[in-house]
Amino acid sequence: MNDDSTATSKTAADAEDMAHADIGLVAALKIETAPFLRRCLTTKKYTGGEFTFRGGRYDDARVALVESGPGFARARRATLALIEAHTPRYVVSCGFSGALQPELKIGHIVMANAITDTHGHEMPLSLSMPGQLPAGVHSGRLVVVDELVRAPQDKKALGESHDALAVDMESLAVAQVCRDQRVGFMAVRVISDELDTELPPEIHSVLAATPGRRIGAAIGSLWKRPGSYKELWQMREQARYAAERLAKFLDGVVEQLYESIPTD
């Protein structure tokens, strides 16, 4: 083999290695993981197809995150894209969730030991937990829905019918892809709205992916319902607090997952 072909092979191998991530994360929106990303070093951003990817180093671990956007189908495609591009050993579905039980408060963490949906699909998860969980940390079932659940009575009914702690729209899609691709999986969710909280119709303006969309949606909401400003501001602050709590918990998750990866 000549020198040029050797150099080309080495460059390709180096590029492949640089793309590899030890831990992958899938979140619907930037606001959910922005505090965690601020803890990472040398964070980079790029767009691949329809999704935005961000990655960097968390201590020795290489982390790659994809923003899927809300919903099952987008989460599925985003997870496939993440695994194909970055070959992580573990993938974590993370982000906001709504409480379905009264003991779960804003900022509490839910680690899923099973995920179900409203169409009859159920996936048990292997989750090793200590006998005594820290305050504000819960282990139990997540239920995945097709649309945002806003009304307290609907949350209560969902929790009772599925024996679930919290609700989101993406975790089952991520779990199914990881099962099929034989990649380790965890679901870690933070409570952003409590059981008795009725989410306002303008909730999408609070959680919009970009500042421009948030401003535009908020202006439209205020025009239709002028009294909603205070309510939207409070929801936005609660979302930021929940994201900070999630970031602190992900610290330990990423560290433990990285330490469990066998060294070659």
N, C-alpha and C positions, 0 to 999 in steps of 0.2 A: 504494500500500500504506500502511495506517495505521501509526501508531507502535507499537501493541500487537503487530501481526503481525510487524513488523520486529524487535522485541525478542524475540519468541518464536523466530523463525528464528535469531537470533544465539545465543540460549541453547542451542538444539538443536545448533547447529554447535560451540559451545564444549564441550558435553558429549561430543559425538562425538570431538572432538580429544583431550579429557582421557582418554578410554577407550583411545585408540590407544597401542600399544607398539611400539618399534623392534625389540626382541628378545623373543621368547617362549621360555620354557623349560618342558619337560614332565619331571616326575620322579614316581616312584611314591610316595615317602614324604617327609615333612617332614625327617627326620633327614639325608637325602641332600644337601639344599640349605640347611639352616639356617645354616651358616657363611657361605655366599655372601650370603644375604639380610641378614645382619648388616652386610654391607659397603655395602648400598644405603641411600639416604637416603629419608626420608618414606615408609617402607614401610606399606602398607595391606593389610588382609585382608578378603575377603568370600566368601560362599558363593553360588555360582551353580548351581542345579540340584543335581546329586549331587556336585559338585566344590568344592574349596577353592582360591581364587585368592589370590595375593599379588603385590604389585607395588610399584615404587618407582623412584627414579632412581639410576643408576650413572654418576657424573659427568654427562655430558649425555644419556646414553642412557636412554630409558624402557624398563623391563623389566617383564614380566608373567610370572608362573609359575603353573602349575596342578599340583596334586597329584592324580595320576590314580588312585592305588592300584595294586596289582600286577596284571599280566596284559595280554594283547594287546587284548582287547575294551575294557577300561576306558581304556587308553592311547589307543585310536582315538577314543573318544567325547570324552575330555578334550582331545585335540588339536583336534578339530573345534570344541569349545566355546571354546577359547582363540583360535583364528583368527577365529571369528565375533564374539567379544566385543572383541578387542583388535587385530585386523588387523596382526600383526607382519610385518615384511619377512623375518625369519629366525626359524626355530624350532630349538632345540637339545634333543635328547633326552639327558638326563644322569642320572647316578645310579650306583649300585653295580653291579658285575659280578664274575663269578667267573673266575679265571684258568684258561685251558685249555692254557697252555704253561708250562714250568718257569721261564723267565726272568722272568716277570711276578710282581712282588711286591706286597704290600699297599701301597697308595698310588700305584702306577704308573698312568699315564694311557693309555687306548686311544682313539685317534681313528679312527673307522671309515672305510675306503675302500670297503667293501662290507658288505652285511648279507644274511644268508641265514637260513633257518629249517629245521626238520626235516621240512617238508612239501613241499620242492622249490622254494620261492620264493627268488629271488635278486635283489638290487637293488644294482648298482654305484653308487658315489657319486663325484662330482667333488670331489676334495680336493687342494688345492695344498699340498705340504709341502716344507720345506727339505731339502737333501741330507743334512744331519746333524741328527738329532733330539736334543734335550736328553736327558740321562740320566733314565731313568724314564718317558719318553714313547715310545709305540709307535703305529705306523700299520698297520692290517690289518683282517681280516674279523671281524665280530661274528656270532654265531649266536644266534638267538632261539628259546626253548623255551616249552613250555606249563606246565611245572612246575619248581620249584626243583631244581637239580642239586646233590645233597649229597655223593655218594660220589666219592673221587678217581678210581677206575677208570672211572666214568661220565663225569667231566670229560675224562679222557685220551682216551677213545673218541670223545667229541664233538669234541674239538679235532682229532683225526686224521682223522675222517671228513669234516669240513667245512673243514679247513685254516683254522681260526679261532683267534684270539688269546684271545677272552673270550666269555662268555655272559651274556645278560640276557633279560628277558621282555617288553620293551616297544618297543625301538628300531625294529623293522620296522613296527609299526603307525603310529608317528609319521611315519616316512619315507614310507609310502604315502599318508597323508593330505596331507602337504606336497607330494608329487608331484602329486596330484590337484587340490589347491588352488593350485598354482603358487606355492608359498612356499619360500624358500630353507631348506635343511635341513643340520644337522650332528648327528652322534652323538658325544658325549664321555662316556666311562665311566671310572670309577676302580675299581681292583681292591680288593675288600673281603675276598676269601678266595682263598688260593693253591691251586695245582693239587693239592698233597698234603694239603690241609686237608679233613677230613670235617666237614661242618656238622652240628651236633647237631640232634636232632628238635625242640628248643625254639627254633630259630633265629627263628621268627616272633615269639616274645616279645621278642627283642632288637630287632627291626626294626618292631615295632608302631607304628602312626601316632601314637597318643596315649599320654601317660604313664599314664592310667588303664588302658588296654588292656595296656600293657607290664607294669604291676604285677600285674594280674590273671592274665595269662598266665604270668608268672614264678612267682607263688605256686603256680599249678597245676602247673607243671613241677617245682618243687622238691618238691612233695608226692609226685609220681610217681617222681622221680629225685633224691634229696637231694644227691648228689654233683655235680650239674650247676652249682651256684652259681659256682664258680671259672671253669668253662668259659664260662658265659654272660657273666660280667663281662668276661672277656678279649675275647670277641667284640664286646661293646658298645664297649669301648675301641678296638678295631681299626676298628669302623665310624665312630666319631667322628674318628679319625685320617684315615681315607680321605675323609671328608666335608670336612675341612680342606684336604686336598691338592686335592680337586676344586675347592673355592672359589678357591684360588690360581690354578689353571689357567683357570678360567672368567673371571677378571679379564681376561686377555689375549684370550680368545675374544670376549667381549662388546665389548671395545674395538675389536678388528679388524673385527668384523662391523658395528659402528656406523659406523666410518670408511669402510666400503665402500658404505654407502647413498648413492645419488646425492642431491644437494641440488637442490630444485626451483628 
